[in-house]
Amino acid sequence: MRPLTETDIRAAIINASADETSRMPLPGLHEVLWDQREYLGWRDPQAPHRGYLVFWRDDRPLGITVRASEARMGAGSAMCSLCQTLQPADQVRMFSAPRAGAAGERGNSVGTYICADLACSILIRLAAPPTQWRPDADAAIAERAAGLTERLSSFTRRVLQDAA
């Protein structure tokens, strides 16, 4: 992922007002390992159910606000829809995103299950051990990164759908 500035991030959010994005807290951008990210994801420390996802699409940053469901899954396992990593159910949450434009103003939203900490980029690098079918760990990470990026782009297309 290419680095993003505070200005890039605030301008990239497509499903929030300018006032909301001006108040949006940002993570420590100086700490981000950009070459190990497919997107920048973070939760709002003042409003823990609110989160943000920003990534590059077609040479421009694109971002969405998301809201974590207050309901938690029970015991067992769950799979993140973005990184497709199976993990304990309490580490995956349902996130909804208001649709962009008029659809969002009418209260329409879309949802998906995502890692609760929004750190899929880190997880795909931890959970990609070499196997007998794919002995090259770097190739496994690249494949998982491509899938993660495509699924995030697909979710964002749903947020943009009927935005006019």
C-alpha positions in Angstrom: 0.0 0.0 0.0 1.2 3.5 -0.8 1.4 5.9 2.2 -1.5 8.2 2.9 -1.6 11.6 4.5 -4.2 13.0 6.9 -5.6 15.1 4.0 -5.7 12.0 1.7 -7.6 10.0 4.4 -10.2 12.7 5.2 -10.9 13.3 1.5 -11.2 9.6 0.8 -14.2 8.8 3.0 -17.2 8.4 0.8 -20.0 7.6 3.2 -19.7 10.4 5.8 -20.1 14.1 5.8 -17.2 16.6 5.7 -18.1 17.5 9.3 -17.8 13.9 10.4 -14.5 13.3 8.6 -13.1 16.5 10.1 -13.7 15.1 13.6 -12.5 11.6 12.7 -9.5 10.5 14.9 -6.6 9.2 12.9 -4.1 6.5 13.9 -0.5 7.3 14.2 0.4 7.4 10.6 4.1 7.6 11.3 3.9 4.1 12.8 2.2 2.4 9.9 4.3 -0.1 7.9 2.7 0.8 4.6 4.4 -1.9 2.6 2.8 -4.5 4.8 -0.8 -3.2 4.4 -3.5 -3.7 1.8 -5.6 -1.1 3.6 -5.5 1.1 6.7 -8.1 0.1 9.2 -8.7 1.5 12.7 -11.3 1.8 15.4 -12.2 5.1 17.0 -10.9 5.1 20.6 -13.7 7.6 21.7 -16.5 5.7 20.0 -15.4 2.0 20.0 -18.2 0.8 17.7 -17.0 3.1 14.9 -14.2 2.2 12.5 -12.6 3.2 9.3 -11.2 1.5 6.2 -9.1 3.3 3.6 -7.3 1.7 0.6 -6.0 2.6 -2.8 -8.3 1.9 -5.7 -7.6 3.0 -9.3 -4.7 5.3 -8.1 -6.8 7.2 -5.6 -7.5 6.6 -1.9 -11.0 5.4 -1.1 -12.4 5.0 2.4 -15.5 4.1 4.3 -16.8 4.4 7.8 -18.1 1.2 9.4 -19.9 0.4 12.7 -19.5 -2.7 14.7 -22.5 -4.5 15.9 -23.1 -4.4 19.6 -24.0 -8.0 19.6 -21.2 -10.5 19.9 -21.0 -14.0 18.6 -21.2 -16.9 21.0 -18.5 -19.5 21.5 -16.9 -21.2 18.6 -15.2 -20.0 15.5 -16.0 -17.3 12.9 -14.5 -16.3 9.6 -13.7 -12.8 8.5 -15.2 -12.0 5.1 -12.2 -9.9 4.1 -9.1 -11.9 5.0 -11.0 -15.2 5.2 -9.2 -16.2 8.4 -11.0 -18.6 10.8 -10.5 -17.4 14.4 -12.3 -17.4 17.7 -15.8 -16.0 17.3 -15.2 -13.1 19.7 -12.5 -11.8 17.3 -14.9 -11.3 14.4 -17.7 -8.7 14.4 -20.5 -7.8 12.0 -19.7 -4.3 10.6 -22.2 -2.2 8.8 -21.4 0.7 6.5 -23.9 3.4 5.5 -24.3 3.5 1.8 -22.8 6.6 0.1 -25.0 9.4 -1.1 -28.8 9.6 -1.1 -29.1 5.8 -0.2 -27.1 6.4 2.9 -29.1 9.5 3.8 -32.2 7.3 3.7 -30.6 4.9 6.2 -29.6 2.2 3.8 -26.4 0.2 4.8 -24.6 -2.9 3.9 -22.8 -5.3 6.3 -20.2 -8.0 6.5 -18.1 -9.9 9.1 -14.7 -8.4 9.6 -11.8 -8.9 12.1 -12.8 -7.0 15.2 -9.6 -5.0 15.3 -9.7 -4.3 11.5 -6.2 -5.6 11.2 -6.6 -8.2 8.4 -3.4 -7.0 6.7 -1.4 -8.1 9.7 -3.4 -11.4 10.1 -2.8 -12.6 6.6 0.9 -12.3 7.2 0.8 -14.2 10.4 -1.5 -17.0 9.2 0.2 -17.9 6.0 2.6 -20.7 6.8 4.2 -22.6 3.9 2.5 -25.9 3.0 3.3 -28.8 0.9 1.1 -27.3 -1.9 2.6 -23.8 -1.5 6.1 -23.9 0.0 6.8 -20.3 -0.8 5.4 -18.2 2.1 5.7 -14.9 0.1 3.6 -16.3 -2.7 0.9 -17.4 -0.1 0.9 -13.9 1.4 0.7 -12.3 -2.0 -2.3 -14.6 -2.9 -4.1 -13.8 0.3 -3.3 -10.0 -0.1 -4.8 -10.0 -3.6 -8.0 -11.8 -2.3 -8.3 -9.4 0.6 -8.0 -6.4 -1.7 -10.6 -7.8 -4.1 -13.1 -8.5 -1.3 -12.6 -5.1 0.3 -13.1 -3.5 -3.1 -16.3 -5.6 -3.6 -17.6 -4.5 -0.2 -16.9 -0.9 -1.1 -18.7 -1.2 -4.4 -21.8 -2.3 -2.4 -21.4 0.8 -0.3 -21.3 3.0 -3.5 -24.2 1.2 -5.1 -27.1 3.5 -5.7 -25.2 6.4 -4.3 -26.9 8.9 -6.5 
